[in-house]
Amino acid sequence: MKKILTLVDESFEDLELWYPVYRLREEGCQVDLVAKKPGLYHGKYGVPCQVDLCFTDIDPNDYDGLLVPGGWAPDKLRRFPEVLDIVRTIHSRGKVIGEICHAGWVLISAGILKGKTVTSTVGIRDDMTNAGATWVDEKSVVDGNIVSAQVPSTLPDYMKDYIRVLNSQD
């Protein structure tokens, strides 16, 4: 069974969290939600999310992939050194990392986008390019182990790509 880690904080984009979580669970994956502390978090539109694990409870080496939902949560998540360590560890192992919309902020702060081709919401295009990435106007982009997507309407393309990359890993 593949294990996927999903980063959570207040004001996550509701669809960008739950659509991938349910889609991966349908594929038979264990999807763990992790935040700064256990508790109830709410999306931008009020959908609740119960988190039982905190950043220091997990070992990123135990996971086959990472999901970073968008919304306003990425701006908060990227401020935690533990989050950046999680991202860097999973990336260094070549495991799949999915980011959508504003989630690119977390990867920028982790310093893993230089030389990568990615997409995101147009709102952070300049941030992505200033981090050394090549930004393209595509629904979903795969560059090595990084799968990026633009907005909630691109979730079907994003998850097809994410699952393909996940299943190609040893």
VOSE-953728 format. One record per residue (C-alpha): x negated, y, z; residue in three letters. Coordinates in nm, 2 decimals, decimal comma, always signed. Example, Ala and Ser with C-alpha at 12.3 -4.5 7.8 and 13.67 -1.06 7.14 Angstrom:
! residues 2
site east->-1,23; north->-0,45; up->+0,78; type->ALA
site east->-1,37; north->-0,11; up->+0,71; type->SER
END
This chain:
! residues 170
site east->+0,00; north->+0,00; up->+0,00; type->MET
site east->-0,14; north->+0,34; up->-0,10; type->LYS
site east->-0,15; north->+0,60; up->+0,17; type->LYS
site east->-0,09; north->+0,97; up->+0,09; type->ILE
site east->-0,13; north->+1,27; up->+0,31; type->LEU
site east->+0,09; north->+1,57; up->+0,27; type->THR
site east->+0,00; north->+1,91; up->+0,43; type->LEU
site east->+0,29; north->+2,10; up->+0,60; type->VAL
site east->+0,34; north->+2,44; up->+0,76; type->ASP
site east->+0,63; north->+2,68; up->+0,79; type->GLU
site east->+0,78; north->+2,81; up->+0,47; type->SER
site east->+0,68; north->+2,53; up->+0,24; type->PHE
site east->+0,86; north->+2,52; up->-0,09; type->GLU
site east->+1,14; north->+2,27; up->-0,01; type->ASP
site east->+1,15; north->+2,09; up->-0,35; type->LEU
site east->+0,77; north->+2,08; up->-0,38; type->GLU
site east->+0,75; north->+1,90; up->-0,05; type->LEU
site east->+1,04; north->+1,66; up->-0,07; type->TRP
site east->+1,05; north->+1,56; up->-0,44; type->TYR
site east->+0,69; north->+1,42; up->-0,43; type->PRO
site east->+0,74; north->+1,26; up->-0,09; type->VAL
site east->+1,05; north->+1,07; up->-0,20; type->TYR
site east->+0,90; north->+0,99; up->-0,54; type->ARG
site east->+0,59; north->+0,84; up->-0,39; type->LEU
site east->+0,79; north->+0,64; up->-0,13; type->ARG
site east->+0,99; north->+0,50; up->-0,42; type->GLU
site east->+0,66; north->+0,38; up->-0,56; type->GLU
site east->+0,59; north->+0,20; up->-0,23; type->GLY
site east->+0,34; north->+0,45; up->-0,09; type->CYS
site east->+0,31; north->+0,54; up->+0,28; type->GLN
site east->+0,34; north->+0,92; up->+0,29; type->VAL
site east->+0,23; north->+1,09; up->+0,61; type->ASP
site east->+0,32; north->+1,45; up->+0,69; type->LEU
site east->+0,05; north->+1,64; up->+0,88; type->VAL
site east->+0,05; north->+1,99; up->+1,03; type->ALA
site east->-0,13; north->+2,20; up->+1,30; type->LYS
site east->+0,08; north->+2,03; up->+1,56; type->LYS
site east->+0,37; north->+1,79; up->+1,57; type->PRO
site east->+0,72; north->+1,93; up->+1,55; type->GLY
site east->+0,99; north->+2,06; up->+1,32; type->LEU
site east->+0,89; north->+2,28; up->+1,03; type->TYR
site east->+1,13; north->+2,45; up->+0,78; type->HIS
site east->+1,10; north->+2,52; up->+0,41; type->GLY
site east->+1,16; north->+2,85; up->+0,25; type->LYS
site east->+1,53; north->+2,76; up->+0,20; type->TYR
site east->+1,57; north->+2,60; up->+0,54; type->GLY
site east->+1,53; north->+2,23; up->+0,48; type->VAL
site east->+1,37; north->+2,08; up->+0,79; type->PRO
site east->+1,07; north->+1,86; up->+0,80; type->CYS
site east->+0,97; north->+1,66; up->+1,11; type->GLN
site east->+0,59; north->+1,62; up->+1,14; type->VAL
site east->+0,45; north->+1,37; up->+1,39; type->ASP
site east->+0,07; north->+1,41; up->+1,31; type->LEU
site east->-0,16; north->+1,70; up->+1,36; type->CYS
site east->-0,47; north->+1,77; up->+1,15; type->PHE
site east->-0,70; north->+1,62; up->+1,42; type->THR
site east->-0,50; north->+1,30; up->+1,45; type->ASP
site east->-0,59; north->+1,17; up->+1,10; type->ILE
site east->-0,91; north->+1,05; up->+0,93; type->ASP
site east->-0,89; north->+1,17; up->+0,56; type->PRO
site east->-1,11; north->+0,86; up->+0,47; type->ASN
site east->-0,80; north->+0,65; up->+0,54; type->ASP
site east->-0,60; north->+0,81; up->+0,26; type->TYR
site east->-0,58; north->+0,74; up->-0,11; type->ASP
site east->-0,45; north->+1,09; up->-0,20; type->GLY
site east->-0,34; north->+1,43; up->-0,09; type->LEU
site east->-0,04; north->+1,65; up->-0,17; type->LEU
site east->-0,03; north->+2,02; up->-0,11; type->VAL
site east->+0,32; north->+2,17; up->-0,16; type->PRO
site east->+0,36; north->+2,53; up->-0,26; type->GLY
site east->+0,57; north->+2,80; up->-0,10; type->GLY
site east->+0,41; north->+3,04; up->+0,15; type->TRP
site east->+0,27; north->+2,75; up->+0,36; type->ALA
site east->-0,06; north->+2,73; up->+0,16; type->PRO
site east->-0,16; north->+3,08; up->+0,27; type->ASP
site east->-0,13; north->+2,96; up->+0,63; type->LYS
site east->-0,28; north->+2,61; up->+0,57; type->LEU
site east->-0,60; north->+2,75; up->+0,41; type->ARG
site east->-0,69; north->+2,93; up->+0,73; type->ARG
site east->-0,75; north->+2,60; up->+0,92; type->PHE
site east->-1,10; north->+2,46; up->+0,90; type->PRO
site east->-0,96; north->+2,11; up->+0,96; type->GLU
site east->-0,74; north->+2,15; up->+0,65; type->VAL
site east->-1,04; north->+2,25; up->+0,44; type->LEU
site east->-1,24; north->+1,96; up->+0,57; type->ASP
site east->-0,96; north->+1,72; up->+0,48; type->ILE
site east->-0,94; north->+1,86; up->+0,13; type->VAL
site east->-1,32; north->+1,84; up->+0,08; type->ARG
site east->-1,34; north->+1,49; up->+0,22; type->THR
site east->-1,06; north->+1,35; up->-0,01; type->ILE
site east->-1,21; north->+1,54; up->-0,31; type->HIS
site east->-1,56; north->+1,41; up->-0,24; type->SER
site east->-1,43; north->+1,05; up->-0,25; type->ARG
site east->-1,27; north->+1,12; up->-0,59; type->GLY
site east->-0,92; north->+1,05; up->-0,45; type->LYS
site east->-0,62; north->+1,22; up->-0,62; type->VAL
site east->-0,53; north->+1,57; up->-0,50; type->ILE
site east->-0,20; north->+1,72; up->-0,61; type->GLY
site east->-0,12; north->+2,09; up->-0,59; type->GLU
site east->+0,17; north->+2,29; up->-0,72; type->ILE
site east->+0,26; north->+2,66; up->-0,74; type->CYS
site east->+0,08; north->+2,85; up->-0,46; type->HIS
site east->-0,09; north->+2,54; up->-0,33; type->ALA
site east->-0,40; north->+2,62; up->-0,53; type->GLY
site east->-0,49; north->+2,87; up->-0,26; type->TRP
site east->-0,58; north->+2,57; up->-0,03; type->VAL
site east->-0,81; north->+2,42; up->-0,30; type->LEU
site east->-0,96; north->+2,77; up->-0,36; type->ILE
site east->-1,05; north->+2,81; up->+0,01; type->SER
site east->-1,19; north->+2,45; up->+0,01; type->ALA
site east->-1,42; north->+2,56; up->-0,27; type->GLY
site east->-1,34; north->+2,27; up->-0,50; type->ILE
site east->-1,21; north->+2,44; up->-0,82; type->LEU
site east->-1,53; north->+2,56; up->-0,99; type->LYS
site east->-1,54; north->+2,42; up->-1,34; type->GLY
site east->-1,19; north->+2,26; up->-1,32; type->LYS
site east->-0,90; north->+2,32; up->-1,55; type->THR
site east->-0,58; north->+2,38; up->-1,36; type->VAL
site east->-0,25; north->+2,55; up->-1,36; type->THR
site east->-0,03; north->+2,71; up->-1,10; type->SER
site east->+0,23; north->+2,98; up->-1,06; type->THR
site east->+0,13; north->+3,28; up->-1,27; type->VAL
site east->+0,11; north->+3,47; up->-0,94; type->GLY
site east->-0,22; north->+3,31; up->-0,84; type->ILE
site east->-0,37; north->+3,27; up->-1,19; type->ARG
site east->-0,63; north->+3,54; up->-1,12; type->ASP
site east->-0,72; north->+3,37; up->-0,78; type->ASP
site east->-0,77; north->+3,04; up->-0,96; type->MET
site east->-0,99; north->+3,20; up->-1,23; type->THR
site east->-1,19; north->+3,40; up->-0,97; type->ASN
site east->-1,26; north->+3,07; up->-0,79; type->ALA
site east->-1,43; north->+2,94; up->-1,11; type->GLY
site east->-1,14; north->+2,74; up->-1,26; type->ALA
site east->-1,00; north->+2,77; up->-1,61; type->THR
site east->-0,63; north->+2,84; up->-1,58; type->TRP
site east->-0,40; north->+2,71; up->-1,85; type->VAL
site east->-0,02; north->+2,77; up->-1,91; type->ASP
site east->+0,09; north->+2,41; up->-1,89; type->GLU
site east->+0,36; north->+2,23; up->-1,68; type->LYS
site east->+0,11; north->+1,98; up->-1,53; type->SER
site east->-0,27; north->+1,95; up->-1,58; type->VAL
site east->-0,50; north->+1,66; up->-1,49; type->VAL
site east->-0,87; north->+1,73; up->-1,45; type->ASP
site east->-1,05; north->+1,44; up->-1,29; type->GLY
site east->-0,89; north->+1,38; up->-0,95; type->ASN
site east->-0,70; north->+1,71; up->-0,94; type->ILE
site east->-0,34; north->+1,72; up->-1,06; type->VAL
site east->-0,19; north->+2,07; up->-1,07; type->SER
site east->+0,15; north->+2,20; up->-1,17; type->ALA
site east->+0,33; north->+2,53; up->-1,19; type->GLN
site east->+0,67; north->+2,55; up->-1,03; type->VAL
site east->+0,96; north->+2,33; up->-0,91; type->PRO
site east->+1,10; north->+2,28; up->-1,26; type->SER
site east->+0,77; north->+2,10; up->-1,36; type->THR
site east->+0,79; north->+1,84; up->-1,08; type->LEU
site east->+0,89; north->+1,55; up->-1,31; type->PRO
site east->+0,57; north->+1,61; up->-1,52; type->ASP
site east->+0,36; north->+1,66; up->-1,21; type->TYR
site east->+0,47; north->+1,34; up->-1,04; type->MET
site east->+0,43; north->+1,13; up->-1,35; type->LYS
site east->+0,07; north->+1,26; up->-1,38; type->ASP
site east->+0,00; north->+1,22; up->-1,01; type->TYR
site east->+0,13; north->+0,87; up->-1,00; type->ILE
site east->-0,07; north->+0,78; up->-1,31; type->ARG
site east->-0,40; north->+0,91; up->-1,16; type->VAL
site east->-0,32; north->+0,75; up->-0,82; type->LEU
site east->-0,26; north->+0,41; up->-0,99; type->ASN
site east->-0,58; north->+0,44; up->-1,19; type->SER
site east->-0,79; north->+0,47; up->-0,87; type->GLN
site east->-0,96; north->+0,16; up->-0,74; type->ASP
END
